[in-house]
């Protein structure tokens, strides 16, 4: 059987590891996004509509 101070050190390390895991960065999304602008119902589209593309690379290339 292990001495009590060794058991306490193990428990302390486990608590520290659990605290470190809970400190991970988080992504927070807005709960109430701004409403989208209303388009005209005539079927007309603006000549230059603002659009965008987002590329997310999930693979690590070393």
N, C-alpha and C positions, 0 to 999 in steps of 0.2 A: 504494500500500500504506500502511496505517496505521502510525504509530509504535508501538513496543512498549508504551509506557506507556498508550496509548489501548486497545490490545487487552487489557492487564491490567485496566484499569478496567471494560471491558465484561464480562470474565469474573467479576470481583468482584461486579458488580451482578447477574449471572445467579445466582451462588452465594447472594447475599442474598435474591433473589426465591424461589429454591427453598427456602431455610430458612424464609421467611415462609409459604409454602404448606403446609409440613409442620406448622406451629404452629396449624392450624385447630382449633377446638373439636371434640371428639368425644363421641358419646353412648356410654356404656359400659353394657351390659346385664348383669344378674346372671347368672352361669353356673349357679348352683344355686338356683332360686327356692324359696320356702317351699312345702311341700305344701299343697294345698287341703284345707279341712276336709271330712270324710266326711259325706255326707248319709245320712239314715235310709233304709233300703230299703223301708219300709212305704208309700212314696208320699206321705207327709205332708210338707207344706212348712210352714216357719215362717210365722206370720201376717205378720210384718214382716221381709222379707228385705232385707239391705243390698245395694243395687245402685247403680251409678253410670254416668254418661255422660261421655265425654271428647270435646270438639269441638276439632279442630285446623284452624285457618284457614290455608290455604297461599297465599292470595291477598293481595297487598298492596293496601290501599285508601288512596289518597292524597286 
